[in-house]
Amino acid sequence: MRFVLHPKVYSDIDEIMGYYERVATRQLADEFYAELRYYMQQAAERPESFAIRERDLRRVNLPRFPYHFLFRVAGDVVRILVVRHHRETSYRWHPSPIMWPTVGWCN
């Protein structure tokens, strides 16, 4: 399978990396990004190995960082919906995937 990111996920990632650059180093931000990309790829390769949290949403916790992402499988695509801190409890995420355009998504 391949994965696609909701357009808002890019700003989620930018915010997190910016935070690590401000409070630590660029290297730590890069390490966060590398771990995130690794687990996104794992979700695409074996989505069923991650627990369903709610309806058809699956959650992947990053082992080294206090962040996780939520995704769902739609056909042969893993759609990554949001990346957020573990303490963030609001579902401030993005519009229904049914409404998402298919153009402009990338992996």
KAVENBEL-V88928 format. One record per residue. N is the residue number from 1. PHI is phi in whole degrees, -180 to 180 (NA if undefined). NEAR is the number of other C-alpha atoms within 10 Angstrom. D_FIRST is the distance of its C-alpha to the first C-alpha in whole Angstrom. Layout:
[[N	PHI	NEAR	D_FIRST] [N	PHI	NEAR	D_FIRST]]
This chain:
[[1	NA	13	0] [2	-113	14	4] [3	-120	22	7] [4	-130	19	10] [5	-107	19	13] [6	-61	22	16] [7	-53	17	19] [8	-70	14	21] [9	-60	19	19] [10	-61	12	20] [11	-72	12	24] [12	-57	15	23] [13	-65	18	22] [14	-59	12	25] [15	-62	12	27] [16	-66	18	26] [17	-64	20	26] [18	-61	15	30] [19	-61	14	31] [20	-64	17	30] [21	-67	15	32] [22	-71	11	35] [23	-93	10	36] [24	-139	11	35] [25	-140	14	33] [26	-61	15	31] [27	-61	12	30] [28	-65	14	29] [29	-61	20	27] [30	-66	14	25] [31	-66	16	24] [32	-59	20	23] [33	-63	16	21] [34	-63	12	20] [35	-67	15	19] [36	-60	23	17] [37	-61	13	15] [38	-59	13	14] [39	-73	18	14] [40	-64	25	11] [41	-65	17	9] [42	-61	15	10] [43	-62	26	9] [44	-70	21	5] [45	-79	14	6] [46	-146	11	8] [47	-61	21	9] [48	-68	11	12] [49	-81	11	14] [50	-107	15	15] [51	-66	12	18] [52	-77	16	18] [53	-97	11	21] [54	-160	8	22] [55	48	7	21] [56	-110	11	17] [57	-88	16	17] [58	-114	20	15] [59	-122	20	17] [60	-122	22	16] [61	-90	18	20] [62	-82	17	20] [63	-65	11	23] [64	-93	10	25] [65	-121	13	25] [66	-83	11	26] [67	-131	18	23] [68	-146	17	20] [69	-132	20	17] [70	-111	20	16] [71	-146	26	13] [72	-138	20	12] [73	-96	18	9] [74	-131	10	10] [75	69	8	9] [76	-104	10	5] [77	-125	14	6] [78	-96	23	7] [79	-102	24	10] [80	-88	25	13] [81	-95	21	16] [82	-161	23	19] [83	-120	24	20] [84	-152	21	23] [85	-71	14	26] [86	-58	13	26] [87	-80	8	30] [88	-76	9	29] [89	-101	8	29] [90	-74	7	29] [91	-97	8	26] [92	-82	9	27] [93	-88	14	23] [94	-96	14	22] [95	-55	11	23] [96	-52	8	21] [97	-60	14	18] [98	-62	7	19] [99	-87	8	21] [100	-71	12	19] [101	-74	10	19] [102	-91	11	16] [103	-82	6	18] [104	95	9	18] [105	-82	13	15] [106	-144	11	13] [107	-131	12	11]]
